[in-house]
């Protein structure tokens, strides 16, 4: 159970058991909390007072002595009140010590058992006292009958039954049912806490999806403007190149815009994201005059796997902007997807300018990390490292093959 949860506060609606009736309101508080003990004691003592009054009245009629009747009633009230509250009171003292949960549970059980033992002695003392003060009056009234002589084995059976009945009475009356409620409260609170954590995670994922939807609903202005400016400059100088650029731009928009027109825009497959990346690379290849070459590779079996939208294209854009464009001469970008163990690994590798200061802390890559954390938690990761065997950068995303429940 959450150790920071106050024993003075009412339980959340998902955790408490019991209605709003006057006699059950104490159950709205944590079991063995002070408010719980106070409410339970008031309820039990109220019922005990009524029962003790009836017992005292009956004894008073039998012995014809109002003072003895009052003593019997008071003794019964005190004895039964102690029997009902000793175990729960000791358990309440234990729980307010705020020990570690495993130690608390053991100590609470011991406290209730100690209360049951003490209740036995209280009962014996009260019974002896009541017998002592009522015996003369009962004898005078001819009601002090001598118990019949029984064989030893019958007396033994009777004693065993009496002990068993007393254990049940002390157990239920002296905190046994409360002990059961205490453990069930822990289970309900754990379930409630798990539900809150899952709800918070779903809220974070939903919020991240909303932010991602906003990003998806925009075509980056400077990218679009730069492409159109390139076309405008090429119209007179190289009409064929301008036409090829427009064709590549149309292909890219056809690959991306349909994803924004339905609710599936936040749930994509690897194949869809690879197609978007390939169309973008084709457009950039035309814009850069052919100095860019690229490859996009993935088995058909992997293309149907779920993969977060917009993350792969972010890595490809980063490779163009920070890797290929700053470096003169030809450049190459390779996109590949493979399965490693229980994870789908997608890597974008370029042979461009290499890792530069501040590259790993940009807004785009921060968004990649945030989306992975929101969707998968610790089950996914993103890494940016120098390309093996030469200049350039390798950006890799790892996600579980199975989406989290």
C-alpha positions in Angstrom: 0.0 0.0 0.0 1.1 3.6 -0.6 2.9 4.6 2.6 2.2 8.2 2.0 -1.6 7.6 2.1 -3.0 9.3 5.2 -4.8 7.2 7.7 -6.9 10.2 8.6 -8.5 10.7 5.2 -11.4 8.8 3.8 -10.7 6.0 1.3 -11.2 6.7 -2.4 -14.6 5.6 -3.7 -12.9 2.8 -5.6 -11.3 1.4 -2.4 -13.9 1.7 0.4 -16.4 -1.0 1.2 -19.7 -0.2 2.8 -22.5 2.3 2.3 -23.2 5.7 3.8 -25.5 4.4 6.6 -24.8 5.8 10.0 -23.6 2.4 11.4 -21.1 1.8 8.6 -19.6 5.2 8.0 -16.5 4.3 10.0 -15.7 1.9 7.2 -15.0 4.8 4.9 -11.7 5.3 6.7 -8.7 3.0 6.5 -9.0 -0.1 8.8 -7.1 0.4 12.1 -6.9 4.1 11.6 -8.0 6.4 14.5 -11.2 7.6 12.8 -12.0 4.0 12.0 -11.4 2.9 15.6 -13.4 5.7 17.0 -16.4 5.0 14.7 -16.3 1.3 15.3 -16.0 1.7 19.1 -18.9 4.1 19.3 -21.1 1.6 17.2 -20.1 -1.5 19.2 -20.3 0.2 22.6 -23.7 1.5 21.8 -25.0 -1.9 20.9 -23.2 -3.4 24.0 -24.8 -0.8 26.2 -28.3 -1.9 25.1 -27.5 -5.7 25.5 -25.9 -5.1 29.0 -28.9 -3.1 30.1 -31.2 -6.0 29.2 -28.9 -8.5 30.9 -28.8 -6.4 34.0 -32.5 -5.9 34.1 -33.0 -9.7 33.8 -30.6 -10.4 36.7 -32.3 -7.6 38.7 -35.7 -9.3 38.3 -34.2 -12.7 39.3 -32.4 -11.5 42.5 -34.8 -8.7 43.4 -31.9 -6.3 43.9 -31.6 -3.1 41.7 -28.0 -2.4 42.9 -26.8 -5.9 41.8 -28.6 -5.4 38.5 -26.7 -2.1 38.0 -23.4 -3.8 38.8 -24.0 -6.6 36.4 -25.0 -4.2 33.6 -21.9 -2.1 34.2 -19.6 -5.1 34.4 -21.0 -6.6 31.2 -20.7 -3.2 29.4 -17.1 -2.7 30.4 -16.1 -6.3 29.8 -17.7 -6.6 26.3 -16.5 -3.1 25.3 -12.9 -4.1 26.2 -13.3 -7.4 24.4 -14.5 -5.6 21.3 -11.9 -2.9 21.2 -8.6 -4.3 22.7 -7.4 -6.1 19.6 -8.4 -3.3 17.1 -6.9 -0.7 19.5 -3.6 -2.5 19.6 -3.6 -3.0 15.8 -4.4 0.7 15.4 -1.4 1.6 17.5 0.7 -0.6 15.4 -0.5 0.8 12.1 0.2 4.4 13.1 3.8 3.4 13.7 4.1 3.5 9.9 6.5 0.5 9.8 7.4 -1.1 6.4 4.4 -2.9 5.0 5.6 -6.5 5.6 6.5 -5.7 9.2 3.2 -3.9 9.7 1.1 -6.8 8.5 2.8 -9.3 10.9 2.5 -6.9 13.8 -1.2 -6.2 13.1 -1.9 -9.9 13.2 0.0 -10.3 16.4 -1.8 -7.3 17.9 -5.2 -8.8 17.2 -4.2 -12.2 18.6 -2.9 -10.5 21.8 -6.2 -8.7 22.0 -8.1 -12.0 21.8 -6.0 -13.4 24.6 -6.6 -10.4 26.8 -10.3 -10.6 26.0 -10.4 -14.1 27.4 -9.0 -13.0 30.7 -11.3 -10.0 30.8 -14.2 -12.4 30.1 -13.1 -14.7 32.9 -12.7 -11.9 35.4 -16.1 -10.4 34.5 -17.8 -13.8 34.7 -16.2 -14.6 38.1 -17.3 -11.2 39.5 -20.8 -11.5 38.2 -21.1 -15.0 39.6 -19.8 -13.8 43.0 -22.3 -11.0 43.4 -25.3 -12.8 42.0 -24.8 -16.2 43.7 -26.4 -15.3 47.1 -29.4 -13.7 45.4 -29.9 -16.6 43.0 -29.6 -19.1 45.9 -32.2 -17.2 47.9 -34.5 -17.3 44.9 -33.9 -21.0 44.4 -32.3 -20.4 41.0 -28.7 -21.6 41.8 -29.1 -25.1 40.4 -26.2 -27.6 40.8 -24.8 -28.8 37.5 -25.3 -32.4 36.7 -22.5 -34.9 37.1 -21.0 -35.8 33.7 -18.5 -38.4 32.7 -14.9 -37.1 32.0 -15.0 -37.6 28.3 -18.3 -35.7 28.0 -16.8 -32.9 30.1 -13.8 -32.9 27.8 -15.9 -32.7 24.7 -18.0 -29.9 26.2 -14.8 -28.0 27.2 -13.4 -28.3 23.6 -16.7 -27.1 22.1 -16.7 -24.2 24.6 -13.1 -23.2 23.7 -13.9 -23.4 20.0 -17.0 -21.2 20.5 -15.0 -18.7 22.5 -12.3 -18.5 19.9 -14.8 -17.8 17.2 -16.5 -15.2 19.4 -13.3 -13.5 20.4 -12.0 -13.7 16.8 -15.1 -12.2 15.2 -16.0 -9.9 18.0 -12.5 -8.8 18.9 -11.1 -7.9 15.5 -11.0 -11.0 13.3 -13.4 -9.5 10.7 -11.5 -6.2 10.9 -8.3 -8.1 10.2 -9.8 -9.6 7.0 -11.0 -6.1 6.0 -7.5 -4.8 6.6 -5.9 -7.2 4.1 -8.6 -6.8 1.5 -8.2 -3.0 1.8 -4.5 -3.4 0.8 -5.6 -5.4 -2.3 -8.2 -2.8 -3.3 -5.7 0.0 -2.8 -3.1 -1.7 -4.9 -5.7 -2.2 -7.6 -6.7 1.4 -7.3 -3.1 2.7 -7.5 -2.4 0.5 -10.5 -5.6 1.9 -12.2 -4.4 5.4 -11.5 -1.0 4.7 -12.9 -2.5 3.2 -16.1 -4.9 6.1 -16.4 -2.1 8.6 -16.0 -0.1 6.7 -18.6 -3.0 6.7 -21.0 -3.4 10.4 -20.5 0.2 11.1 -21.3 0.0 8.9 -24.4 -3.2 10.7 -25.5 -1.6 14.1 -24.9 1.5 13.1 -26.9 -0.7 11.8 -29.7 -2.6 15.1 -29.8 0.7 17.0 -30.0 1.8 14.6 -32.7 -1.4 15.1 -34.6 -0.8 18.8 -34.6 2.7 18.2 -36.0 1.3 15.8 -38.6 -1.3 18.3 -39.7 1.4 20.8 -40.7 3.7 20.7 -43.7 6.9 22.4 -42.5 6.7 25.9 -44.1 10.3 26.5 -44.9 10.7 23.0 -46.5 7.7 23.7 -48.8 8.7 27.3 -49.5 12.2 26.3 -50.3 11.1 23.5 -52.7 8.7 25.9 -54.5 11.4 28.5 -54.7 13.7 25.9 -56.3 11.1 25.1 -58.8 10.5 28.8 -59.6 14.3 29.3 -60.2 14.5 26.2 -62.4 11.4 27.0 -64.6 13.5 29.2 -66.9 16.9 27.7 -66.4 16.1 24.0 -66.5 12.4 23.2 -67.2 13.0 19.4 -67.1 14.6 19.7 -63.6 11.7 21.9 -62.5 9.2 19.3 -63.7 11.0 16.5 -62.0 11.1 18.5 -58.7 7.3 19.1 -59.0 6.7 15.4 -59.7 8.8 14.4 -56.6 6.9 17.0 -54.5 3.5 15.7 -55.6 4.6 12.1 -54.8 5.8 13.1 -51.3 2.5 14.9 -50.6 0.5 12.0 -51.9 2.4 9.7 -49.4 1.8 12.0 -46.4 -1.4 13.9 -46.7 -3.9 10.9 -46.8 -2.6 9.9 -43.4 -3.9 13.2 -42.0 -7.5 12.7 -43.2 -8.6 10.0 -40.8 -8.2 8.8 -37.2 -5.5 6.4 -38.2 -3.0 9.2 -38.5 -1.7 8.5 -35.0 -1.4 4.8 -35.7 0.9 3.7 -38.5 2.8 0.7 -39.8 6.5 0.5 -40.6 5.7 0.2 -44.3 3.8 3.4 -44.4 6.6 5.3 -42.6 9.2 3.8 -45.0 7.2 4.9 -48.0 7.0 8.5 -46.6 10.7 8.4 -46.0 11.4 7.1 -49.5 9.3 9.7 -51.2 10.9 12.5 -49.1 14.4 11.2 -50.1 13.4 11.0 -53.7 12.3 14.7 -53.6 15.5 15.8 -51.9 17.5 13.8 -54.4 15.9 15.9 -57.2 16.3 19.1 -55.3 20.0 18.4 -54.6 20.8 17.9 -58.2 21.4 14.2 -57.9 24.3 14.3 -55.4 22.2 12.4 -53.0 21.8 8.6 -53.2 19.7 6.6 -50.8 18.3 3.1 -50.0 15.3 2.0 -48.0 15.4 -1.7 -47.0 13.0 -3.8 -45.0 11.5 -7.3 -45.3 7.9 -7.4 -46.3 7.1 -9.2 -43.1 8.3 -6.2 -41.1 6.4 -3.6 -43.1 3.1 -4.6 -41.5 4.4 -4.1 -38.0 3.1 -1.1 -36.0 5.5 1.8 -35.8 5.0 5.3 -34.4 4.3 8.0 -37.1 6.5 10.9 -37.8 9.6 9.6 -36.0 11.4 8.0 -39.0 10.8 11.0 -41.2 12.3 13.2 -38.4 15.5 11.1 -38.5 15.7 11.3 -42.3 15.2 15.1 -42.3 17.9 15.4 -39.6 20.3 13.3 -41.8 19.7 15.7 -44.7 19.8 18.9 -42.8 22.8 18.2 -40.5 24.6 15.5 -42.4 24.4 15.7 -46.2 23.6 19.4 -46.9 26.6 20.9 -44.9 29.1 18.6 -46.6 30.1 19.3 -50.3 30.0 16.5 -52.8 27.9 13.3 -53.0 26.2 11.9 -50.0 24.3 8.8 -49.1 21.5 7.9 -46.7 20.5 4.3 -45.8 17.3 3.4 -44.0 17.1 -0.2 -42.8 14.8 -2.1 -40.5 15.7 -5.4 -38.8 14.5 -7.5 -35.9 16.9 -8.0 -33.0 15.6 -10.3 -30.3 12.2 -9.0 -29.2 12.7 -5.5 -30.7 12.2 -3.9 -34.1 15.2 -1.8 -34.9 15.1 1.0 -37.5 18.3 2.8 -38.4 19.0 5.9 -40.5 22.7 6.2 -41.5 24.4 9.0 -43.4 27.9 9.6 -44.5 27.7 13.3 -44.0 29.3 15.9 -41.7 29.1 13.7 -38.6 28.1 14.5 -35.1 28.0 18.2 -34.4 27.7 20.0 -31.0 24.0 20.4 -30.0 22.8 17.9 -32.7 21.4 15.4 -30.2 19.5 18.0 -28.2 17.5 19.5 -31.0 13.7 19.9 -30.9 13.1 17.2 -33.5 15.1 14.6 -31.6 13.6 15.6 -28.3 10.2 15.0 -29.8 11.4 11.5 -30.9 12.5 10.7 -27.3 9.3 12.0 -25.9 7.0 10.0 -28.2 8.9 6.8 -27.5 8.8 7.4 -23.7 5.1 8.2 -23.8 4.2 5.1 -25.9 6.6 2.5 -24.7 8.2 3.7 -21.5 11.5 1.9 -20.8 10.7 -0.7 -23.5 12.0 1.6 -26.3 15.0 3.7 -26.8 16.7 6.1 -29.3 20.4 6.4 -29.9 22.6 8.7 -31.9 26.2 7.6 -32.6 29.0 8.0 -35.2 28.6 5.7 -38.2 30.7 2.6 -38.0 33.6 2.5 -40.3 33.7 6.1 -41.5 32.4 9.7 -41.3 28.7 10.2 -40.7 26.0 9.5 -38.1 23.7 6.5 -37.3 20.4 7.3 -35.7 18.5 4.2 -34.4 15.1 3.6 -32.8 14.2 0.4 -31.0 10.6 -0.5 -30.2 9.1 -3.7 -28.9 7.7 -6.1 -31.5 4.4 -6.2 -29.6 2.7 -2.9 -28.7 2.2 -2.3 -25.0 -1.3 -3.2 -23.6 
